[in-house]
């Protein structure tokens, strides 16, 4: 492996993550009929998944764990609104 492939691969991962985050945000806009609690849960799941993936370098376990934790936190915050 040459030295230039690693920075390019990292840049592509970041761009893919940003694109995925944008797609998730747009898909949530279509859910206008959901309650605040449901919306908070979905947003928490999406954000938690992205943060979990970023924190663990794209690990599946980290992504799923972050999504679960984010969903639980979003659900709890949605109850309080």
C-alpha positions as CSV (number, residue, x, y, z in Angstrom):
1,X,0.0,0.0,0.0
2,X,1.4,3.4,-0.9
3,X,1.4,6.4,1.4
4,X,-1.2,8.4,-0.6
5,X,-4.0,5.8,-0.4
6,X,-4.7,6.3,3.4
7,X,-5.5,10.1,3.3
8,X,-7.7,9.6,0.2
9,X,-9.6,6.8,1.9
10,X,-10.1,8.8,5.0
11,X,-11.4,11.8,3.0
12,X,-13.8,9.6,1.1
13,X,-15.1,8.1,4.4
14,X,-15.7,11.6,5.8
15,X,-17.5,12.7,2.6
16,X,-19.6,9.5,2.7
17,X,-20.5,10.2,6.4
18,X,-21.5,13.7,5.6
19,X,-23.6,12.6,2.7
20,X,-25.3,9.9,4.8
21,X,-26.0,12.5,7.5
22,X,-27.6,14.8,5.0
23,X,-29.7,12.0,3.6
24,X,-30.9,11.1,7.1
25,X,-31.8,14.7,7.9
26,X,-33.8,15.0,4.6
27,X,-35.6,11.7,5.3
28,X,-36.6,13.0,8.8
29,X,-38.2,16.0,7.2
30,X,-40.8,13.7,5.6
31,X,-41.9,12.6,9.0
32,X,-43.9,15.7,9.9
33,X,-46.8,13.7,11.2
34,X,-44.8,12.1,14.0
35,X,-45.0,13.2,17.6
36,X,-42.2,15.1,19.2
37,X,-41.2,12.0,21.2
38,X,-41.0,9.9,18.0
39,X,-39.1,12.6,16.2
40,X,-36.6,13.0,19.1
41,X,-36.1,9.2,19.1
42,X,-35.4,9.1,15.3
43,X,-33.0,12.1,15.4
44,X,-31.2,10.7,18.5
45,X,-30.8,7.3,16.7
46,X,-29.4,8.9,13.6
47,X,-27.0,11.3,15.4
48,X,-25.9,8.5,17.8
49,X,-25.1,6.2,14.9
50,X,-23.0,8.8,13.2
51,X,-21.2,9.7,16.3
52,X,-20.6,6.0,17.2
53,X,-19.3,5.3,13.7
54,X,-17.0,8.3,13.9
55,X,-15.7,7.5,17.3
56,X,-14.9,3.9,16.5
57,X,-13.6,4.3,13.0
58,X,-16.6,2.9,11.3
59,X,-17.0,-0.2,13.4
60,X,-20.4,-1.9,13.1
61,X,-20.6,-2.4,16.9
62,X,-19.8,1.2,17.5
63,X,-22.3,2.4,15.0
64,X,-25.1,0.2,16.4
65,X,-24.2,1.0,20.0
66,X,-24.2,4.7,19.2
67,X,-27.6,4.4,17.5
68,X,-29.1,2.6,20.4
69,X,-27.7,5.0,22.9
70,X,-28.8,8.0,20.9
71,X,-32.3,6.5,20.4
72,X,-32.7,6.0,24.2
73,X,-31.5,9.5,24.9
74,X,-33.7,11.1,22.2
75,X,-36.7,9.1,23.6
76,X,-36.1,10.4,27.1
77,X,-35.6,14.0,26.0
78,X,-38.8,13.7,23.9
79,X,-40.8,12.8,27.0
80,X,-39.8,16.1,28.7
81,X,-41.0,18.4,25.9
